[in-house]
Amino acid sequence: MCGIVGIRSLSGQPVARDEIRAMCAALIHRGPDDEGCYVGQGVGLGMRRLSIIDLAGGHQPLCNEDGSVWVVFNGEIYNFRELRHELEGRGHRFTTETDTETIVHLYEEYGPHCVTRLRGMFAFALWDARRQQVVLARDRLGIKPLYYAEASGRLVFASELKAILQLPGIERRLNWYAVQHLFTWLTTPAADSILEGIRKLEPGHILIARYGGAPLLERYWDVRSEPDYGHSEGYFVERLRELLHEAVRLHLVSDVPLGAFLSGGIDSSSVVAMMARAGSRPVKTFSIGFADQDYSELHYARLIANAFGTDHHELVLEPDVIEDLDELTWFLDEPFGDSSAIPTYMVSKLAAQHVTVVLSGDGGDELFAGYDRYLVEERERRLRFIPDPLRGALRTMTTLLPPGLRGRNFLQHILLPYPERYLDAIALFGEAKQRALFRPDVLELVAGHDPWAATARRLSDGDGHWLSALQDLDLHTYLPLDILTKVDRMSMAHSIEARPPLLDHKLVEFAATIPPELKLHEGVTKGIFKRAVRGILPDQVIDRPKRGFAIPLGRWFKGQLHQFVRELLLSETSRNRGIFNPNHIEDLTRRRGRGRTTDLDLELWTLISFELWCRTFLDGSRRIGPVPRADVGMGANAGRALGSTGAVPAPLKASAGWSQ
């Protein structure tokens, strides 16, 4: 595991070693154990290493026998020993015991499509001196990140956005499509970052860049639901158990201490159970809870820890996490609307005191239909039989009802056609809310982008089962953009590697063949998965109500954090950006302070995340590390200027020519 960086000249100019080192310095948290750099003709590769496998011999960049192929690699290849045996049989000579070297020799045999042979999580950059090409690749599900940009005749790339920002010539202009996407779906888009011109390599893709030509993007893997009705439920149960055991066993390969995140839910509990079966020592488990028992799951985590004899560690989170928000913003890399980044950051900090690798239960909800929103859609789909004339009459009636009337918004929602109705339920700021949120000139910029359209098309494509369509959407959007982004950034912030065995691509492909009727049946989510682990996990965990990895934001906003939120979002620094309507922000904070509605919690958190990101990455001078917050606090420092000058950069002001 590490952070990787690189520069490929597309116009012949040399690459400076100091630039590679500057990029690497921004990623030291991803790899505190070692640094490596290779500079050739028109190319430079760099890495920061977190040593996991072959601690002594795994230094990168790493090359083949004659030095014509070089690679920097972030991730783990779980079938590397099998591949190594095959490649040695073909005459390749290995000089290390690391999985990284497998990529070099596999590329010599199969070219860029060697990625199809890899089983694991990865993002890598490979330089082929003979063909004068750089190959970038990202794993199938998007577990490991990779950003890239074309600037000043060069292709630059890195594991995180902040490393690219260390280079001269990289403009810091907001990408208004990404801003729109953030305030609609809580995250930035799959292929774009929050900054104009800096992109993400999407999951399951490779990029090939040759001298003098435009980079070529290609998808090498995808998965769609293809239910297999030719087998019994018993077959799926048994095969699922086999693949779950195999995936966990593969993910245990490590030369350093290893443990697991344990929420007490069925997914993480199943992973811990399989780890306990496969190992001879007690599994180290790590859990986060809250003093507010409505949000805490420590009871279930302790139940699993006792059942499997784990070496259990836990932490109770308090509202004083405000002290960590600057660092959290720096490590998140982009604005991020999911507040569960906070407990993920803290549980990673806890785990880092004991282990270097942790397994997680991420992916189970997407694969086996575990989200409550699937149940809501199942209920609301019954309303599709309302005749169109009656639907139209009811829709007209809702326009005559006064705003704020109890039930008005719900009636408007259920009368929407699918898929707009489903998207309305999961969107953060809908069209009407965005009109109130953004200032008019900014609204014009974001209104030119429609984050609903592509999502709606994905739900409408094909004639398959509605549940499969929702799962497909989450597997391609919510999982990589939210869940996996959060876990990668928050674990790497503390220099630990997080591995999600449920996202082994063999298991993912099998899950796509399970009929949706076996996943969600008679109001029970994850039906097939629960059958598979029945008898392995305690019934109390299998049959417990689902609870997301949420935090008591609303109660914090009403209490200790109320003043902080106001001072941040209504500060002079924030107002001078000219992005949001301050009267609307004032109304949001006032309503939340009075405890009127919990719907505001994620809206306020996303605004907080965006503002802190702007201060860290736009307002401060270029630096390595988070920008200290100076004009937000609980006391006398409120309103003080930020950073070295306190000035707001011109590109942030509408009058200064925003990039569209």
Buried (B, 14 or more C-beta within 10 A) or exposed (E): BBBBBBBBBBEEEEBEEEBBBBBBBBBBBBBBBBBBBBBEEBBBBBBBBBBBBBBEBBBBBBBBBEEBBBBBBBBBBBBBEEBBEBBEEEEBEBEBBBBBBBBBBBBBEEBBBBBEBBBBBBBBBBBBBEBBBBBBBBBBBBBBBBBBBBBBEBBBBBBBBBBBBBBEEBEBBBBBBBBBBBBBBBBBBBEBBBBBBBBBBBBBBBBBBBBEEEBEBEEBBEBBBEBEEEEEBEEBBEBBBEBBBBBBBBBBBBBBBBBBBBBBBBBBBBBBBBBBEBEEEBBBBBBBBBEBEEBBBBEBBBBBBEBBEBBBBBBEBEBEBBEBBBBBBBBBBBBBBBBBBBBBBBBBBBBBEBBBBBBBBBBBBBBBBBBEEBBEBBEBBEEEEEEEEEBEEBEEEBEEBEEEEEEBBEBBBBBBEBBBBBBBBBBBBBEEBBBBBBBEEBBBBBBEBBBBEEBBEBBEEEEBBBBBBBBBBBBBBBBBBBBBBBBBBBBBBBBBBBBBBBBBBEBBBBBBBBBBBBBBBEEEBBBBBBBBBEEBBBEEBBEBEEBBBBBBBBBBBBEBBBBBBBBBBBBBBBBBBBBBBEEBBEEBBEBBBEEEEEEBBBBBBBBBBBBBBBBBBBBBEBBBBBBEBBBBBEEEEBEBEBBEEBEBBEBBBBEEEBBB
